[in-house]
Amino acid sequence: MAGNPLHTPLCDALGCEFPIIQTAMGWVSTSDLVSASISAGAFGFLAAAVMTPEECETEIKAIKAKTDKPFGVNIHAFQKGIDRIIDMCLDYDVAALSYGRGPSAKIIDKVKAAGIKCVPTIGSAKHAPKAVKLGADILVCQGQEGGGHTGYTPTWLLLAQVLDKNLGVPVIACGGFKDGRGLAAALTFGADGIAMGTRFMMTSDSPTPNATKAKYLESEVTKIPVSKKLDGMPQRMVLNPLLEDLEKSSRLGMLARGFSNGMKYKSQTGMSMIETVKTAWAMASKTDMTLGQTMMAGNAPVIIQKAMVEGKPDEGVLPSGQIAGLIDDLPNCRDLITQIMSEAQDRLKAVSQ
Ligand SMILES: Cc1cc2nc3c(=O)[nH]c(=O)nc-3n(C[C@H](O)[C@H](O)[C@H](O)COP(=O)(O)O)c2cc1C
């Protein structure tokens, strides 16, 4: 729609009504959440990075059974079965692929040749030109306030740095958004839209168990720190007793915890203790992580699922953006998006007057 500041190049590139992306969140951005967000006019990504190819196919079919709106798939370059998932994206006419650390040039060329848009998330300005050179059609810039794995630059500073590079692709602000004020501010700043994770998890359409959502509702902005103790990479999570304990663990403590989790969760990870140690040792020798950290990393998915799937928030960890501290309701996606769009319209009108 010409002249409508809320219809941006993001909408044209991804075929969505509003300049809002629902990001991929492991065990959260399932077919239920994605079909709800895209039916309400946003663009949603299925969190396939934590799925097997079979699970991914079932989820893609479930979205397609509910709506014919376009959606995307999130992948991890090194996940098992990645080639099958990529083929599936082509077979099912998926509109976009999102990723963090870049997949191979071969994968990117293949999906781009099929018309699939590449939408990487970056957390540092220096990665922006590289991502565009590799084939990014849209850049999602996640500031340090954002949930899950995150960088060190605050959202507005990262956005300014990336916009100043004039890379010729739509730039999306991410990390710390929840409402129409944020959307209006991001558009005024020069971005083409916003991407939100935590806010979409905190809807009645997300599959996150109520006991876990209740912990997010209680959380405070200053008690959602970044820790490297779960898997060696900076990850923002709600501070709970388990995370407090992890933060206090020494190198030896981490090793002991890695061993005991390896024993406790071996049926869920499908790895024997010897396999766990071997894999961890191989990883530790290639990175600057300790053996204890790499053993913990192997169990991280099981620990996250305790909270996010099993509904036992005190036994697991709760990846979260700091914005959770400002969220105190659980609307459905349609009401949330309607509210965001009307608030953004009001803010833009107010400043233009
Ligand atoms: C519970 C949770 C799980 C996440 N899992 C993933 C994931 O599997 N893949 C990914 O690329 N990002 C993941 N993220 C990051 C989000 O996609 C998104 O970039 C981030 O939440 C944006 O910040 P916000 O929460 O302030 O909106 C996760 C975030 C949360 C809160």
The ligand as an SDF file (V2000), in Angstrom:
LIG
                    3D

 31 33  0  0  0  0  0  0  0  0999 V2000
   12.7570  -19.6270   24.5680 C   0  0  0  0  0  0  0  0  0  0  0  0
   13.6370  -19.1530   23.4540 C   0  0  0  0  0  0  0  0  0  0  0  0
   14.1810  -20.0850   22.5680 C   0  0  0  0  0  0  0  0  0  0  0  0
   14.9650  -19.6630   21.4880 C   0  0  0  0  0  0  0  0  0  0  0  0
   15.4100  -20.5960   20.5910 N   0  0  0  0  0  0  0  0  0  0  0  0
   16.0280  -20.1840   19.4480 C   0  0  0  0  0  0  0  0  0  0  0  0
   16.3440  -21.1160   18.4130 C   0  0  0  0  0  0  0  0  0  0  0  0
   16.0760  -22.3190   18.4960 O   0  0  0  0  0  0  0  0  0  0  0  0
   16.9670  -20.6480   17.2820 N   0  0  0  0  0  0  0  0  0  0  0  0
   17.2560  -19.3140   17.1280 C   0  0  0  0  0  0  0  0  0  0  0  0
   17.8100  -18.9360   16.0860 O   0  0  0  0  0  0  0  0  0  0  0  0
   16.9640  -18.4080   18.1120 N   0  0  0  0  0  0  0  0  0  0  0  0
   16.3490  -18.8190   19.2420 C   0  0  0  0  0  0  0  0  0  0  0  0
   15.9870  -17.8870   20.1900 N   0  0  0  0  0  0  0  0  0  0  0  0
   16.1780  -16.4450   19.9280 C   0  0  0  0  0  0  0  0  0  0  0  0
   14.8950  -15.8460   19.3020 C   0  0  0  0  0  0  0  0  0  0  0  0
   14.6270  -16.4240   18.0530 O   0  0  0  0  0  0  0  0  0  0  0  0
   14.9690  -14.3180   19.1170 C   0  0  0  0  0  0  0  0  0  0  0  0
   16.0420  -14.0000   18.2570 O   0  0  0  0  0  0  0  0  0  0  0  0
   15.0640  -13.5600   20.4190 C   0  0  0  0  0  0  0  0  0  0  0  0
   14.1730  -14.1100   21.3630 O   0  0  0  0  0  0  0  0  0  0  0  0
   14.7280  -12.0910   20.1850 C   0  0  0  0  0  0  0  0  0  0  0  0
   14.7350  -11.3520   21.3730 O   0  0  0  0  0  0  0  0  0  0  0  0
   13.3960  -11.0240   22.2170 P   0  0  0  0  0  0  0  0  0  0  0  0
   13.1380  -12.2580   22.9840 O   0  0  0  0  0  0  0  0  0  0  0  0
   13.7760   -9.8640   23.0590 O   0  0  0  0  0  0  0  0  0  0  0  0
   12.2860  -10.7110   21.2670 O   0  0  0  0  0  0  0  0  0  0  0  0
   15.2400  -18.2850   21.3190 C   0  0  0  0  0  0  0  0  0  0  0  0
   14.7200  -17.3590   22.2330 C   0  0  0  0  0  0  0  0  0  0  0  0
   13.9200  -17.7660   23.2820 C   0  0  0  0  0  0  0  0  0  0  0  0
   13.3330  -16.7320   24.2150 C   0  0  0  0  0  0  0  0  0  0  0  0
  1  2  1  0
  2  3  1  0
  2 30  2  0
  3  4  2  0
  4  5  1  0
  4 28  1  0
  5  6  2  0
  6  7  1  0
  6 13  1  0
  7  8  2  0
  7  9  1  0
  9 10  1  0
 10 11  2  0
 10 12  1  0
 12 13  2  0
 13 14  1  0
 14 15  1  0
 14 28  1  0
 15 16  1  0
 16 17  1  0
 16 18  1  0
 18 19  1  0
 18 20  1  0
 20 21  1  0
 20 22  1  0
 22 23  1  0
 23 24  1  0
 24 25  2  0
 24 26  1  0
 24 27  1  0
 28 29  2  0
 29 30  1  0
 30 31  1  0
M  END
$$$$
